[in-house]
Each structure stands twice: as structure tokens, then as C-alpha cells.
């Protein structure tokens, strides 16, 4: 009866809000992680990520592990290793089912920046690393990829978004080094182009480069080359000029939580994590509509979707949550 009521009310969903605007998660967002309400940290703890990376990505994963070890009830994300199938240029198949609160990490090394795009594309298309297995996907270039073409990167991500519209593809800038050479200039140029694309196209960006270029007090570290000013990695975050030490990896891990919080809070009732609320979200919501006081997901609704469908945060999914969905419903 309750789900029939939801279907009947669909015709009343006339309030249209635009999709989420661009969100550039940078050094300014790190401090806010400490004050995020526990409900948001719990929502992050229900997310599932796929992450393709090399050595700096491994540093980031270690940082997530540090945070989890220090306070597992607050920093709930854990990681699980996924094998890289070298001959097939893809990650191993996504397990069925995947686990909430898990970053599935595939260390595919540094085969060249073009191959890194191919590996992610193959992992999504052929290995199942997309919804419903994971909610978000991230592909990190390394600082050795300074010659990478930003347009090729954004085009690859855009094509993946078109193929898997319910999956959030989180864009990333390229990590920096402490040097003041042309290679660091090239990294900055790549990063500027990716930022501009994300702003123009309303995308979510994990701006690791900006985080690396600011110390914990917020001071920016830059250099001048050819009369222009560029960012560089803060020396206190590294022991070798590129990889992250304990301080640096924990700092960037907090940046990951800031990015995850944007997913958890960006659009209320965005049940499929694609940064809008449309008929797809309504279909998921209807499968979770159980009524007042019911805190366990009904058959056909998983715990992650149930938590997101609880728009008013009272631990059940009922008509008051439906009203909240109505306020942000944005049909195509």
C-alpha cells in the first residue's frame, strides 16, 4: 500500500532543481572533515569505491588505513586489494557482492598514461567496476605522467559517464613534486585544464595537487617559472620529493573523506550517486519505502540505498522522506 502511495504521488513531483554544481574539493575542505556530523561519516561508511592507482595512490590508501586505525567508528573506510590482470589490461572482476565502506584498490603500476586510461575503461566495461558493484570510481595519474593530455583524460571520463550514468566518476588532479622544473609546470598545466573542465561541466574533483601544495596551516607553496607562478608539493609531506610521508598521506586521506562527504551530502535523495534526482532515484526510493519506525531495509533494498533514502535522517523511510525527495526531484 505504501509503495502504491509513492507511485500515486509521482505526478506531484514538480519542483525541479538542477543537478549538483561543480565541486572542487581542495585544501580548504580538509579542515571541515573533523566537524562533519556522525551521520555523514556513517553515510561515507556505506560507500563503495573503485580506485586505480600506483605508488602515490598506495600512500593514500595507507593514509586511509591510518585514520581508520586511529578512530574506526569515525573513519570507517577500509581497503581491499584487487588483482591487476596485466595481459588483459584490466582489474580483476568485481566480487559479488561488494562490501559497504570499502575502497577496492587496484595497483596497476605505471605503464604509461595512455594505458592507464585504457585500464580503467576495461575495468569498468569488462570487470564490472560500476554500479551496482561500486558507487564511485577514481583513476589517479602519477607525478611521472606530466606529459599526459588533459583532454584525453576528461574525454575518457566523459565516455565512461555516458556508458554508466548511475556511477560517479570522480575526477582527480595530478600529484606534484617539490621541484621547480618544467616537469612540475606541466603537471600544473594539466591540473589547470582538469579544474576548468570540472567547473564548466559540473563535475566532482578531488584536487590532490592543491592539497599537496598547502601545509596544514593553509600556506601555499609555489615557484616561479618563465614569469608564471605554479604550485609545488609542500616539503613537509614527503621524504623523497614526490611520495607522501605519514603526515602527507594522512592529510590527503582526509581530503578523500572531504570528497566522499560531497557524495554523501551533495544532493539529498540522490540514491544512485549520480549527482541528480530523477526517475532512477524514484524507482530506488519506491523499493525502500517501508513506513514509519521500520529501520530495516525491506526485500529488494540494500542498506546503502536505504540510508540514502532516509532523507530526513530519522532511521526509517516513509512519506516524510518522499516529501524530501519531491523537493529535489529533477526529471529529465
Secondary structure, 3 states (H helix, E strand, C coil): CHHHHHHHHHHHCCCCCCCCCCEEECHHHCHHHHHCCHHHHHHHCCCEEEEEECHHHHHHHHHHHHHHHHCCCCCCCEEEECCEEHHHCEECCCCCCCCCCEEEEEECCCCCHHHHHHHHHHHHHHHCCCCCCCCEEEECCCHHHCCCCHHHHHHHHHHHHHHCCCCEEEEECCCCCCCCCHHHHHHHHHHHHHHHHHHHHCCEEECHHHHHCECCCCCECEEEECCEEEECCCHHHECCCCCECHHHHHHHHHHHHHHHHHHHHCCCCCCCCCCCCCHHHHHHHHHHCCECCCCCCCCCCCHHHHHHHCCCCCCCECHHHHHHHHHHCCCC
